[in-house]
Amino acid sequence: MMKKVLAAAVMLGCSISVQASEGGYFGTVAGLMKTSINGDSPFNAGIRAGYTWNSGFGLEGEYTTSLVDGEARFNSGWGDFRWDYSISTFGAYATYRSQGDLYFKGRLGVLNESVDFEGEKESDSGLSAGLGLGFNLSETVNLEAEYTLVEEDVDFWSGTLVFRF
């Protein structure tokens, strides 16, 4: 349900015709990979690169991996159990950024997520959507705060420093 709501919000935002600046960009992204697992969530960091056209539409790629592992906790009658886990993601998105020093950003795409539980790796791919706000610090540097739905039980709350060229 949440994926459908985010996809509809991204499409609604993309239907607004606004002029934005054209060009390539790259940046660093970092944030909390919030999961529904009982325990501490991992802290991820990574890189992002893309291109935006004058229409505000663009393409973007992003890779993140856990800098600080999460910790899953399970309490039972036999004792307390703890496992470390990490999450890595690689995504490709269609994006939209509105015009202005303070702007809206939406993205919709495909993401591959890999989870490593103490050496046991699982991978899954699917639809991913995100919403965010950005601020132009200068003509070539932006700061963005964003929410990305990785999957039903995983949300990525992040900040990105973007360098445009």
Beta strands, then each sheet from edge to edge (+ up, - down):
strand 1: 23-35
strand 2: 39-40
strand 3: 43-52
strand 4: 57-68
strand 5: 70-76
strand 6: 79-97
strand 7: 102-117
strand 8: 120-136
strand 9: 141-151
strand 10: 154-164
sheet 1: 2+ 5- 6+ 4- 3+ 1- 10+ 9- 8+ 7-
end
